[in-house]
Amino acid sequence: MKNTYIILLSVILFWGCQSTSSKVERTSDFNFDWQFALLDINQKESSLDDVTKDEWKNVRLPHDWVIGNDYDSANAEFAPATGYIYGGGIGWYKKTFNLDITKNQKAFILFDGVYNQSTVYLNGQELGFHPYGYSPFYYDLTPYLKNGKENTLAVKVDHSNFADSRWYTGAGIYRNVELVVTDKLHIPVWGSFITTPEVSEEKAVVSIITDINNSYTINKKAIIKTELYTQSGKLVAEVSEEKLIKAGESITVAQEATIEKPELWGVDNPNLYLAKTKILVDNGQIDELTNNFGVRSIKFDADSGFFLNGQNMKIKGVCLHHDGGLVGTAVPKDVWRRRLQVLKDGGCNAIRIAHNPGSDEFLDLCDEMGFLVQDEFFDEWDNPKDKRWNQNEQSKNVETEGYASKYFLDYAESDLKAVMLAHRNHPSIFQWSIGNEIEWTYPRISQATGFFNNMNWNGNYFWSKSPYSIEKIRSELKRLPKRKNDIGSTASKLAKWTKELDTTRPVTANCILPSASHETDYGKSLDIVGYSYRRVLYDYGHKNYPDKVIMGTENLAQYHEWKAIMDRPFIAGTFFWTGINYLGEIRAPWPNKGNDAGMIDFAGFPKPSYQMMKTLWTDKPHTFIATQTLSKSINKIDKKSGKMVAKNPKAWETALWEWHDVNNHWNYNEGEVVSVELYSNCDEIELFLNEKSLGKRTLAEFDDHIYKWAVPFEKGVLSAIGKKDGKTTETKLITAGKPVAVKLEIDRKVLSNNQYDVAHVVAQLVDAQGNPVTNVERVINFEIPEYLRDLGVDNGANTNIQNHTLRKIETDNGRALLVLQSTQQAGEVEVKATVDGLSSDRILLSIGEDNDKKDDIVAELN
């Protein structure tokens, strides 16, 4: 990565001898060399001059000022939203820089996300106020820029409403910042829209819509040229035309190019192309905007579900919040890469970014790795939700005042459109979601369903079908009074704004009360009605609204949810809640820091629900062995057959968010009968204990898709030999002895000194034979050289509430995670782990010079 001073030096040197043809990159990294000061929330009216010299500290962006604070039970009042970490304050950021541009150039500052209520100043002049913490924005620096002199860019972040979302938000400039320099005749930020309206194996038609802005006081004639390249750099198509752009005006240029025998973008082969759109004046290039894009087609059908590139497929999706556990919300790209790879290995092919737009580089990863993405705009509209308990707001507090309370009416359109303009070239995005469970905040909708305030209904909302007929719902909607801002009119506006910018992707929303929403302008404005925890209404919806595409957009990571989808061709797929544990939205007593419904824990380790979904979402034979004592198990021994069966044979049909309590070890008391569960996609399995067969069973025997055995414990090896499609696979659990050592594993042994690369170090307790010990916990101490930046430690457990910045941690399941990041220093370094009374371990890590200076590496850090 180019360091900022190198970039600016090259800019100065080049622009000092300006010519019409420029090869200086239009966009450069602006994440380095910032200072930060945190003031108290009572200093909302502070100015930059109010920050004393001693209060400033050096930081680099992205930066989340909250995650380094302590988890504290004293923060219990707003813990369901904040995760027991206090994050309130008025944050000030400043950066001084020199920039020498010519009179024919303009400079912009682009923020991918600031949480939240930010005000940006250049040399004391206010550039603008941006309240939404999840949408990107930019400002023109040119009017207040001191050309060739020192400039001060300052950002004030007001996080006095520190519990304004239902999950941990972090605070600060937590996403990337870029400097954009253009000619006065230029393509604006986000000024290009690339789609593929015609796609086949033989050819693809690529549409490139480009905005051109002329800030000169004279007319300009220019050639607009677009070149299309493969990722290997081969030119495959180009198109150009000459245009006259009048002084002070903007035009839109529509171009089409054809790619012969295109390499299609898909979840298994995410092929990307590069578009370079150039502005040429007098044979000299004055601007160039580059965009990755993918050649792909998407189609939804009310009867047969989803098609990608003409192939019918199921959406195997998960919902993800934007925090990265121990790094907070300023998540390094490599942290997301590791987490997404775990999901990919489990068969996941789609991500719903819940419940607000994600970062641009998160979408870059989804493009590169082959994930479909539902980009979601808002969690609230006209009315606020209760930040501690969801549904309609129960109490008003200054601390919980959020976007809906203060800004939605005035900023919704501009925020929605900014997200779309910034994100619309990502081929991974295949749906725009305008909202999440919005119905809770419009009492008329919930009352009209018959589920609530109905003395004649006593069913379970999750599993009961609608108590009211469609006719009754319609009459209730007519009878019940509307609020000033109605859900249907707001939904119609949001859908209209979305389609003004993009008609190539469907508009959807996650509907928690679809039986009523279908009957309002809310449901009618959607191309796809997403059902939130309402799989019992799939048939109802398809029968009564046969022309409307419906699918699961938030569901439980349980077998019954996926079975409901596989049994129905008209359901395109689902997004399980949730893919990875996230901070906040706590539903358990202290000490708990977040929501434990994830298929992957806080440290990125797969959980039992992940193993179950992997057996359903992948074709390769997979078996996971889970064990538990009978007293804690959901199973029992059937008195007649002597076989292990579920205590409640129907319980699996209504299992909720969290998986039942199981272990992945074979360490019990001698002779104790153990409940053994196998999550597998094998058609039959034979179980062995110390090479003695315990019998064969078939998957067809188990309605809940879980193999079960009752096994008297005996020290040794428990192994499962399964057969699938004529292939045999074996999975083992080995009784572990006492821990004698700690063993380190690292996901990459070579980093660049670009200050972005990340390595994940996993420390595991092992016995004398090297077997992992997962039933004993110890405190691990990490020794880290100065050459590396310590991003934090975690063991993955929801109950781990120690400060992440410590260099020691007690294990969970005998393991812990350390996350390291490179600095500017290069060389060979050693990372060491010690445990009192056990043998230590160390690993060597090579940090090399960043000779490539790749411009496509983007920053992310806390």
N, C-alpha and C positions, 0 to 999 in steps of 0.2 A: 504494500500500500504506500502510496506517495505520502510522505509527511507534509504537513501543511506548509512549512517554511520552504520546502523544495518546490512545491507547486507554485507558491506565490512568487518565489524568486524567478522561476521560469516564465511566469506570466509577465512579471515586470520587465525582464530582459527582452522578451519577445515583443511586448507591446511598446517598448521603448523605440523599436524600429518597425513600427506598424506598416504593414502592407495590406492590400485588399484581400489577398489570399491568406487565410489563417488556419494553422494546424493545431493551435492550442485547444485542449479539451474544453468544451463548453461547460462541463460540470466537474467540480472538484470537491474532495472531501473537506468538510469544515468541522470535524469532530474534535480536533485536538486544541490544546492550549487555552482552555477555558478556566475561569475561576468561578467559585460558587460560594454563596453565603446564605445561611438559613436564619430567618428572623421569626419572631413569635407571631401567632395569628392576630394579635392585637395591633400589629404594625402593617395593616392592610393599606394604609395611606402612605407607606414609606416610598422614598425615591432612592435612586442609585447613590446619591450623596449621603444618605442616612446610614449606609453600610460603612463601618469603620475598617481601617486597613487590616486590623487583627482578625476580623471576621471572615476574610476571604481565604479559601483554600483551593489548591489546584485540583481540577478534575478533568476528565475527558468524557466525551459523550459517546454513546448514549449513557444517561445517568439517572438512576432511581435513588432518590435520597432517603427513601423509607426503609428499604430492605435491610440495611445495616443496623436498624434499631432493634431493641429487645422485644421478644414476645412477653407480654406482661398481663397477668390476670386482672390487674387494676384497670385495664382497658376493656373490661367485660361489656360495658353498656353498648358499645358499637362493634363488638367483636364479630358478630355474624357478617358484617360488611368488611371489616378491616383485617381480620385474622389475628386479633390481639396485638397488632403493632400500631402504635400511634404514628400517624404520618402528617399531622397538621403542620402548617407553617406558611410563611411567605418566602419563597425561594427566589434569590437573585442570581442570575448568570451574567457574566460579561466576558468579552473577548476583544482584545486589541489586535488590529491587523493593518497592514499597508496594502493598498491596491491602486495600481496605476492603469487607468483605462483611457482610451482616446475619446474625443468628443463624439465619435460615431458609435460608441458602445454603451451598453446598459449592463447593470449587475443586479442580480436577484438573490435573495436568501430563501431557501426551501427547507421547511420543517416537515418531517414525516409524522410527527406526533409530539405534542407537549401536554402533559397532564398537570393542571388544566387551567382554565381562565388566565391565559397568558397575554401579556402586553409586551410588544417588541419595540425597542428604541434604537436609533442609530444617531450617535453623536448628540444625544439628548432630545432628538426629535421622535415623537411617537409615530411608528409605522402602522400600528393597528392592534386591535384586541381580538383574541380568538378564544372563545370559551370551551369549545368541545375538545375533549382530551384524546379523541380517537381519529379525527380527520386531519389530513395533511393541509398545509397552507403555505403561501409564499408572499413575499413583499418585494417591491422594487426599491433597491437601495440608492439608485442613481441620484435622486433629487438632493439627498443629504450627504452624499459621499464626499469626503475630502480627498480629492484625487492626488495620489502620490504622497499623502501624509498619513499620520496615524489616525485610525478610526476606532471607535468603541461601539460594539454591538452589545446591547443589554437586553435581557429577557426577565421579566417579572412573572412569577408563577404564584397565583393565589390558590393555595390548597387549604383554605380555612374551612371549607365544607369537606372535611377529610373522610367522611363516610357516605359519599354521594353516589356510590354504586353498591350493588349487592354482592360484591366480591372485592378482593384486594386489587386496587388500581395502581399502586405506586404513585410517585409524584416526581415531576421534573421534566427535563428534556430527555425523554426516555427512548426516543427513536432518532434516526440519523438526521444530520443537518448537512446540506450541500450548498455550495456557492455556484451560481449559474451566471456566466458572462456571455452576452450575445452582441451581435451587431444591432443597430437600431432597426434594420430590416431582418426579422428573425421569426423563427417558429416559437410561439409562446411555450412556457412550461406546460406539460401535458397536452401539447398542441397537435398530437397525431393519434389517429384511431385506425387500427388495422384489423380487418376481419377477413374471413374466407367464405364468401357467400356460395361458392361452388366447390365441392370437394369430391374427388373420386380417386381411384388408384392411378388413373391415367393422367389427370391434370387437376390443378387447383387454381381457381381465380382468386387473386388477392386484391382486396380493396384497401386503398390507403387514402384516408381523408386527413388533409393537413391544413391547419390554420397558419396564415402568414400575416404578421403585423408589421406595418410600416410606420415607425415613429419619427421618420424624417419629415421635414417641412416641404419636401419636394416629392414628386411622383418617382417611383422606381420601377424599372423593368428588370425582371429576373427570370432565370430558368429554375424551375423546381424539378429536381431529379431524385428519383428513389431507386436504390439498388437493393436487391434481395440476395442474401448469402446463406449458404448452409453454415452450420456451426464450425465446420472445418475451414471455412473461408472461401468456398467456391461460389463464384457469382452465378446465379441461376436465372435472374430476370432483372430488367431495368426498364424504367419508363421516365420520360421527362416532357415538360411543356413550358412554354414561355408565358409569363403573366405580367400585366401592368398593375401595380398596386399603388393607389393614389395616396398622397400625403396624409398622414394621420389616420389611415383606414386599415381595416383588416379584411382579408378575403379567405375563402375556403376553397382549397384545391382538391378535386376528386380524381384519383388515379386508379387504374387497374393494371395488374400484371398477371401473367400466367406462369405457373411452375409446372413443368412436365414431370410426370411420374414422381409426385411429391412424397417425401417421407412424413407420414402422418404423426401427429401428436396423440398419444394415448397413455393410459395408465401403466401399461407394460413397456411401451417404447415411447417415452416422452421426447420425441424429436423436436428440436427448436430451430427456427430460422432467425436471421438478423436482418432488420430493415434499416437502411441508412438513407435518410431524406436530407437532401442538400439544397442550399440556396446558392446559386451562382450568379454573380454580377460581373459583366465585362470579363468573362472567362475565369474569374477568380472566385473561390469558394468563401463565403462570408458566414455561413452557419451550417451546422450538421446536427441532426437529432437521430439517435440510434434507439431502436426498440427490438427486444426479442419478441417473437410471436410464434404461434403454432398453427399448423394447418390441421383443422379438425372440424367435424360437424357434430352437432348435438340435436337430439329430437326427443320430445316426451309425447307419449300417446296415452290416452285415458284408459285404453284396454290392455295395452301390452308393455307399458312402463317406459324405460329409458333406453335410448340408442346412442352409442358413441361411434362415429364413423360408420354408421349403418349396422353396427353389431348390437344386438340386444344384450344388456348386461344389468346386473343388480348393483345398486349403489351401496357399498359396504363402508359406511361413514361413521365418524365420531365427531363430537363437539369438542372444541378446545377453547379455553380462555387464554388470555394473552400473557400470563406470567410464566416464568420458567423455574418456579420453585426457589431455590437458594439464591438465584441471581435477580429475583424480583421481576420487574417488567422490562428492564433494559437487558434483553436476552441476546447474548452473542449468537451469531448465525450458526456456529458449530454446535451450540447447545440444542438449537432447534433441529439441526441436521440429525444429531444422534437420536433425539426423541422421535422424529418422523420416520427414521429408518426402522426403529423398533415397531412402530405401527405398520409400516410397509411389510415387514417380515411377518406380521400377524395377519396379512391379507387385507388390511384396510386400504381403500382406494379413494376415499373422499374425506374432506374436512369441512365442517361448518364452523366458521369463526364466530364464536358466541361471546357476547351478544352485540359486539361492535366491530367495526372494520379492523383488520390486522395491519401489520407493517408491510411495506413494499417488499422488503427482502424476505419476509416470510412467504409471500406470494412467489418471489423468485425461486425459492426452494421447492415450493409445490409445483411450479412449472418444470423445474429440472428433475424432480423425483417422480413425477407422475401421479399427482393427487388432484382430483376434482375438488373445487372449492365453492362453497356457498358463502358469499360475502354479505354480512349482515350489518345493517345501518344503525338500528336503534333498539334499545331495550324498553324505552319509554317514549310515549308521544305527548299528548296534551296533559296527561295527569301522571303524577309520580307514583311509583310503587313504594311499598315499605321496604327500606333498604335492609332491614334485619330479618323480615319474615315473608317477603314477597307479597303477592296479591295487592289489594288496595292499601294505600297509605293509612296506617293506624294512628300515627302521631307525627306532628310536625316538629322538626328540630332544625336549627341552623346547620348543625353538623351534617345532616343528611340531605340538605337541599341540593338538588342536582340539575341536570340538563333540562328535564321536563318542567321543573318548577320555575326555572328562570329564563331559559333560552330557546326552547324548542320552537315556539311560535315564530320567532324572528330569524332563527338560524337554520332551521331544518332543511330548507331548500338548498342553501349554499353549501352546507356540510355534505348533504347527500351527493350533490353534483361534483363537489371537489373529490370525494372518494371515488366516484365513478370515472372522472377524468384521469385520476392518477392510476387507477387499477384496471381499466377496461382493456388494455392490451395483453393482459395475462391470460394465456390459453387455459390455465387451470380453472379460472372462474367460469362456472356454468349456470349459476343462479344468483340473482340479486334478492336478498331478503330485506323487506322493509320493516320488519318488526318481530319481536319475540314475546309471546304470551301477553299480548297487549290487552286482551279482553278483561283481565283482572281489574283494570283501572276504569272500566266502564260498567258500573253495576247493572245497568239495564240489560247488558248482554248476558251476564251470569244469571240474572233472575229469569231471563227468558228461556233458559235451557231446561228448567225444572229440577235441576240438581240441587239448587240452593233456595232457601226460603220457601220450601215446599213441604208442608207438614205431612203430606201423603206419601212422601218418598223417603225410604230409609236404606237405600242401597249403598254400595261403595262406588265412589266417583270413578276410580280407575277402571273398574271392571264391569260396571253396569252400562247397559245401553240407555239411550236417551229416554227419560221417563215421559217426555212430552212428544206428541206426534208433530209432524212438520206443520200441520194446520194450527196446532196449539201454539207452537213457537212463533209462527207468523202473527197470530192474534196478540200474543204477549208483546211482541216487538212494536206493534201498533199501539197497544195500550200504555206501555211503560213510557214515561217522559224521557226525552233526550236531554243531554247536557248541551251547553253552548257549543262545545266542540265535540262533534259526534264521531264515533269510530269509523263509520262508513265514509263520511266526507273527507276525513283525514287520510284514510287509506287510499281513497281515490286520488287525492293530491299527490301522495308519495309515489303511487304507481305511475301517474301521469308524468311526474318529473323524471322518474327512472327511464321511461320509454322515450322521453324527449332526447335522451343521450344514447340509448342503446335498445334496439329492438331484436338483437340477435340472441339474447338470453332471456329466459322467462323470469317473471316477478313472482316471488313467493313470500310466505310468512309462516312463522311457527305458531299455529293456532291451538290454544289450550281448550277452547270451547267451540269446536267446529260445527256442532249441530246448530248453534245460533249464528255463528259467523258466516256460514254458507248462505244464510237468508238475508244478510245485510250487504251493503255496498263494499264492506270489507272483503268478504269472500268473493264477491263478484268481480272485484278489481284485480284479483290474483289469477295468474296463469296456472299456478300450482298451489293447492291448499295443503299446507303441511300440518300433519296431526302431531300434537305434543302429548305423549302418553295416552293416546286414544286408539290403540290398535283394535280395540273391541268395536270400533265404529268403521273399520275399513269397508266391510260389506255394506253397511248402512249408507256410507258416503257414495260408494260406487253405484248402488242401486238407485238412490234418489237424485244423484247428480252425475249421470253417466257420461256427460261430455266434459266433466272437470277432472283434470289430473290431480290425484291425491297421492301422498306418500308420507312416511314417517319422517319428521324432521327433529324430533327429540324423543328418544325412547330408552328403555332400560337395557343395559348390557347383559341380557339374559336369553336363554335358549328360546323361551316362548315368544319373544319379540321377533327373532329371526325366523322361526317356524311360520309365524303368521305372514311374513313377507314371502317366504319361499312357496307357501301354499297359494299365493295370489299373484298371478302374472301381472295384474293391473297395478300393483304396488311396486314402484320403481326401486325402492330401497329405504334406507334409514340413516339417521345419525344418532349413535348411542351417546347417552349422557353417563360418563364422559370419557374421552380417550385417556386423559392424564389427570391425576389429582391437581387441584388448584387451591390457591390461598383464598381465605375468606369463605363466605356463604356457609358458615359453620352451623351444623345441626347436632353437635355432640358437646358434652360438658368439657370444661378445662381439665387437663391440657390437650387441646386440639387446635391446630392452626389453620385448618382448611377443610375442604370437602373431600371425602374419602371414596367417592363413587367411581374414581378413575379405573380404567383397565391397566394403567401403568401408574406407579407411585411417584412421589415427589422427586425421587432420585433417578427416575427413568427406568426402574426395574419392573418387569412384567408381573402382574398379579394373576390369581387363578381365573378371574373373568376373562383376561386376555387369552389365557391358554384355551379356554372353552371357545372363544370366538375364532381363534386360529384354527381349531378343528372344523369350524363351520365355513370359514372364509378361504381356506387354502386346500388345494388338491393333494399336495405332498403329504404322505403319512406322518401323522403327528400324535404323540401321546404324552400326557402329563399325569404324573402320579401324585395324588393328594391324600393325606392321611389325617386321622384325628381319633382321639379317645372316644369311646362310646358315650361317655357322659356329656361331651361337648358336641357330638355329631348330630346331624339332622337325620341320621339313619339308625336303624335297629336291626336285630336279627329276627327274622320271621320264625315263629315257633314251629310251624309245620314243615317248612322246607329247609330251615337252618341257614338260609341265604340272607345276605344283607339287602335290606329294602329300605325305602324312605319311610320315616315315621308317618308322614302325611303324604300319600302318593299323589295328591293334587297340588301340593304346596308350590311346586316348580312353575305351575301355570300362572301364578301371581307373585313370583319373586320380584323384589324391588331393587333398589340401586346397588346396595352393597352385597358382595358375595358372602356366602356363609363361611364360618371360621374353619379353615383347614391349614395343614402344614405340608411342607414339601421336604420331609425328612423321615428317616426310619430309625428313630430313637425313642423307645418306650420301655416299660417295665416287662421283664421276662414273663411270658405267658399271658400278658394282658391282651384281650381281644381288641383289635384295632379296626376301625372303619377305613377301608381303602377305596378311594374313588379314582377312576381313570377318565380323563377328558380326552377323547380320541375320535378321529375320523376313520379308524380301522373298522372293517366289517366284523371282525372277530378278534378276540384277544385271549391268550392263555397266560395265566399268572403263575409265577414261580417264586418260591422262597427257598433260597440256598439250593437251587437246581431241582427242587421237588415241585411237581406240578400241583397247583391248587385248582385246576380245572379250566375249561374253556367257557367263554360266554360270548354271545353275539350282541352287537349294538341294537339290533331289532328288539331285544328283550326289554330295553329301558326306554320308557316314554320320555323321560327327562334327558336323554342323550348322555347319561352318566353311568359308566360301568361301576359295579359295586361288588366288593368282596368283604367278608368277615375273616380276618387273619389273626390268629394268636401270634403275638410278637415273639420273634426269635432273632437274635442278633445275626447280621449277615447281609445278604443281598436279596432285595425284592425286585424282581424283573418282570416286565410285561412284554410279551412277544405278540405283535399284532400283524394282521394281514389286510392289505388293501390293494385291490386291483392286481392281485397275483404277486404283490411285493410284500416282503417281510421286513418289519422294523422292530427294534428292541429298545426299551427304555428301562433304566435302572435307578433304584435308590439304595444307597449303601449306608449301613450303620456307621456313624462317625464316632471316633474316639474323642478323648479330651483334646481341646485345642492346644497345640504346641508351637504354632507359628502364625504369622500373618503373611498373606501372599498378595502381591500387588499385580494388577493388570492395567494396561493403559491402551486406549483406543487408537492412539497414534504416537509414534516415537520421534517424529520429526515435525518441528514447527518452524514457521517463518518468523522473523523478528519484526513482523508488520504490526504488532500490538493488537491483532485481531484473532489470530489462530488460537484455538482452545484444545486442551487435552483433558480427557476424563480418566481419572485414576480410581479404580475400584479396589478396595482393600477387603480381603476375605479371610476369616479365620479358618485354619485347616488343621487336621490331625496329623499324626506321625506318618500316615500313608499318603498324605496330600489330599484327602477327601475334605470337601467343604463341611465346616461345622456350622449348622444353621439353627441349632437349638440352644446355643450358649452365647451370651453377650459379654463383650469386653470393651474397654475404652482404648481407642486407637489414637496415637499421637503422630502427627505428620510434621516432617521437617522439610522446609521448602527453601530453595536458594533465592537470592535476591533477583536472579535473572528472570524469575517468573512472578506473575501477579496471581495471588491467591484470591479466587472468586468466591470460595466458601466450601463448606462441608455440609453433608446431610446423610441420613441413613434411610430415607424414604418413608419413615413412619409418620403418620399424621400426628402422633403424640410427641414427636421430637420438637420441642419448643426452645432449644438452645439457640443462642445467637449464631448465625451462620458464619460470622467472621472469625470464630475461634479455630484453632488448628488441632483440636482434639474433639472426638465425638464417640459416644457409645454406639456400638453396632446395633442393627436390627436384622434378624435372620443371619447374624454373624458377619454382616458386611456394612460398608459405608462408602460414600462417594466423596471424592475431592475433585474440584474443578479448577484448572489452572489456565492462565492465558500468557501468551508471550509478551515480552516488553521490547524495547529497542536493542537490548543486548543480545549478542549471538555467542554461541559456544556450546560445550557439552556440560550438562548439569545433572545433578542427582537428586531424586526425590526419595525420601525415606519414611517408613512407617514402623513405629515401635509400639509394643504392648507389654506392660509390666509382666514379667515372668515368662514371656514367650519369645521365640526367635523373631528378629526383625527382618524386614525385606527392603530392598531398594531397587529403583529402576533408573536407567540412564535415558535422558531426553536430549535430543540434538536440536539446537535452535540455529537455523541458518540465516544468512543474509538474504534479505528480500530483493534479489537482483532483478526479478521480473517487473516489479513496479506495476502490477496489474491494476488497471483502472476499474475493473468490474468487481473488485473486492470492496464490500461496503461495510461500514462500521456497525458494531453493536456491542455495548458493554454497560455494566452498571457503575 
